[in-house]
Amino acid sequence: MKIEQAYTIVTSPGRNFVTLKIVTDQGEYGIGDATLNGREMAVVAYLEEHVIPMLIGRDPQRIEDIWHYLYRGAYWRRGPVTMSAIAAVDMALWDIKAKLAGMPLYQLLGGKSRDRVMVYGHATGRDIDACLEEVARHVDEGYKAVRVQAGVPGIATIYGVAKKDGEPYEPADADLPAEHVWSTSKYLNHVPKLFAAVRERFGDDLHVLHDVHHRLTPIEAARLGKEVEPYHLFWLEDCVPAENQEAFGLIRQHTTTPLAVGEVFNSLYDAKALIENQWIDYIRATLTHAGGITHMRRIADLAGLYHVRTGFHGPTDLSPVCLGAAIHFDTWVPNFGIQEYMPHTSATDEVFPHDYRFEDGHFIVGEKPGHGVDIDEQLAKQYPYKRASLPVNRLEDGTLWHW
């Protein structure tokens, strides 16, 4: 069996998505998610100019060999563009191999470690009261875990909070990056009040999470972690930028609040010190940005040695292809923690038909051979690419927030 054809499909049925389709000379095919939000076309160029020509004529069943061929053969290793491209190839090849085996992907990985995959949803509100209503809506829909984000008095726009109450949160909201004003002191003073209100209304059984979006220094994050300890968060996410991994060691000294990080990571080396020093409790890397199933297995295996669990990033700017593959991975991986879930638009679900389903706060994995997600290429053509960018923050004096 040989790879006969490979090509990219770019579509935007709500968010921009890049899909790689690999077709064999025997008619079998697999698809992988290559979406790098805000830099989608960079991955398209990398795939079309450099990767696809290297795939033609190769045996698609040699997944491990092809992964190393693409990773080591590039000389320029790692980086989000490279690793997203490799991930798309890897995901598509696992899809093909599972189809050839006639079994769902999780079986090929080693079978089920659990019957269902707990997810967390996103509740946001312009103020605490509005946020509490969104939490209540998620609880009514069956969620057992909810990420809670609320507006801060004195700050007009907060990344992570929907512009209008009751509407889905959309982070990439402009052609070029919007510039938001940020105040660390106002934020730090407000967040403990939010979680006090959540616990007062919903009690102690609901799992609650919070995302800081990399906006604090280590000692500020330590303060926040300590002040929310009475509300026993499931985790505090991305409290500082993780380029300086040792920063998490300082935070760990001051708080017992569980820490999560990794959605911007693209290799094991981004997380190695964090895991080995047990500075974090959950690793958030994604299949699409961290080299696919092959590489994410290595990250999860290392994490498991140090009591670190998975908590995959799962926003709407990763396609159902990534989510479907992630649910298979979540179903198998021994040290699973939780899976993020932001529902895609109905148009997205139509373009990417899938067999996973949401039920009572959990995902139930599908049983079709492969990862269970396909793409309607004709329908995808109806949604052309449109550039969309994430915002940046400036302090109240105009300084670009840059830690």
HUFENWO-V70106 format. One line per field, one symbol per residue. burial: 1 if it has 9 or more other ideal C-beta (glycine too) atoms within 8 Angstrom, else 0. Layout:
burial = ???
This chain:
burial = 0110010111111011111111110001111111111011011101110111011101011010011011100100000111111111111111111110100111111000000011111111111101111111111000101111111100101111110010001011010001011111011101111111111011000111111101110101111111111010111111110100101111110110111111101111011111100111111111111111111111110111010111111111111111111111111110110111110110111111011101101111110001111011001100101001111111100000100
